[in-house]
Amino acid sequence: MTSNKWTNFNDAADQISYELIPHKTIAKVAMIIKKGGWVSLEWPDGYTTKSKAGTSVYLACEFTILSGPYKNRKIWTNIGLHSDNSPKYGEIGRGMIKAILNSAYGIHSKDKSPEAEKRRQIKSFADLDNLTCVAEITINDKGESPRNEIRTIITPSNPKYSEYIEDRRDNFGTNYGTVNNKQSADEVISNELPF
């Protein structure tokens, strides 16, 4: 009788651990935006998501770690664009997007050259999709169960940046896939303000 891999599991690989990535781990990541389908005059491209309560708008982002011991692990984080409760929500989001562009293109935050200013302009949120940057992964222990998230992007101003970014040639539209890990992007969606 021939053994079937779906009846004999002696040679199956050990299960993968989904323990949290340690707090303040730095990694090179690729960012994908999960299209939320919210369309408005300000955001006509369908990349934005409106909260279930309808009080905030954000980008639902999936970051895939590209190298190191946590390679291929995914972290989901929302980047705030608008909140009826606080204008600060959108300002924090704009700052994070600026940091992502600075990190992806190797721009120092104080660089005001025409080239740097041009790199910090996008036509739509589609220009952010598939960018590679360096991020600090933290643990958010609010809520029922702790989870990893990204709140800080590492830019060239940080001495750790050059250790992780390596080669920036992969910043121009590599497709790293879509949400497919056990933690779904829906678990990240909330009206919680990040301050």
Buried (B, 14 or more C-beta within 10 A) or exposed (E): EEEEEEEEEEEEEEEEEEEBBEEEBBBBBBBBBBBBEBEEEEBEBBBBBBBEEEBBBBBBBBBBBBEEEBEEBBBBBBBBBBBEEBEEBBEBBEEBBBBBBBBBBBBEBEBEEEEBEEBBEEEEBEBBBBBBBBBBBBBBEEEEEEBBBBBBBBBBBBEEBEEBBEEEEBBEEEEBEEBEBEBEBEEBBBBBBBE
